[in-house]
């Protein structure tokens, strides 16, 4: 499955491990189903990811996609961004590091056709 329509949100001030839970949940699902899963989740990461999925759907609409109902989330990737390094003063003149993580959210939509997956698996099996 190839991502035809993309959306990105870069430099999100949230740790990647908190958003990856939701990205793994929606990968491979239809767009409507993914938006419904993220809609009723109380987490901030789900809210951020939902905005990016909506943006990818709007990009598909602007590029005049054939059928928005058949779009699937073919790519949902959370990459690590830069890390802000701060320090907290401690006793006896010491300091402890505080790391503030950032993320890059990448969502790609495409037409997931199950027949294509089956054909590629069959051809891979015959090559061995």
N, C-alpha and C positions, 0 to 999 in steps of 0.2 A: 504494500500500500504506500503510495507516494503522497506527500503533503502538497496539495495544490494551492491552498490559501493559508497564509501564515499571519501570526500576530505575536508581538513581543512586548514584554514589560521589563525594562532593564533597571538595575540598581534599586531593587525593592529592599527596604530596610527590614528584612526578616530572614531568619536562618533558612538555608535550603532544606534542611531535614524536616522542618515543620510543614513545608509546602509539598514535598515529594510524596507524602502520604496520599494527598488528594490527587496529585498528578498520576500516580500509579492506579488510582481508583477509576479514573475516567478514560484512560488510554484504551482505544479500541471500541469504545461505545459510540452509539449515535449521538449527535449533538444535542437533541432534545432530552435524551436520557441523562447525558452528562450535566446539562444545565439544571435539571431537576434534582440530581444527586447533590450538586453543590449549593443549590438554593436553600435547602433546609439544614445545612450544616452551620453550626454556630461559630466556627473557627474563622479567624482572620485570613488564614492561608486559603481557605475555600472561597472566601469572598474575593480575594485578589485574583485567584485562578478563574473564577466565574467571569470577571470583567474581561480577562484576556480572551476567553473562549467567545464571549459575545462580540468582542472586537474582531476576531477571526471570522465569525459569521457575517458581520457587517462588511468585512473586506470581500468575502465571497459574493455578497449581494451587490457590492459596487462593481465587481468584475463580471457580473451577470452570470452567476453559476446556473447550471441547467436545473438542478433539483436540490433545493436546500434541505429537503426532508431525508435525502439519502446520504448526506454528509456524515462522516465519522471523524472522531478525533484520532488521526493517524500518528500524531506526534505530540507528546506532552513531556517536555523536558525542563528540568530545573537545574540550572548551572550555578555554580558558586561565583559570586562577584568579589569585589575587593573587600578587605576586612579593615574596619576602623579599629585602631589600637589605642586604648585609653589605659590609664592606671589609677588605682585607688590607693590612697595613703593608708599605711598600716603602722603598727607600733614600732618603736625603736628605729625610725627613719627608713623603714622598708616600704615597698610598694608592690601591690599585686596587679597583674595585667588583667584588663577587661577587654574582651574581643567582641566587637559588634559586627555580626555577619551581614552580608548583602547577597541577593540572589538575582538571577536573570531568568524570567519565565518565558518559555517559547512554546507556542501551541500551533500545530499544523492540522488542517482539515483536508480530507480527501474522500474519494468514493471508495469505500472498502467493499470489495467484491470477494465473497467467500470462494467463488469458483477459481479466481486467480491464485489464491493461497493453496488450494488443493492441487492445481496444475503444477505449481512450482515445487510443492513437496513431492509429487510423483516424479517429476523430472530429476530432482535431486537424488531420489532413491535409485533411479536407473543409472546414474552416472557412477555410482560406487562400485 
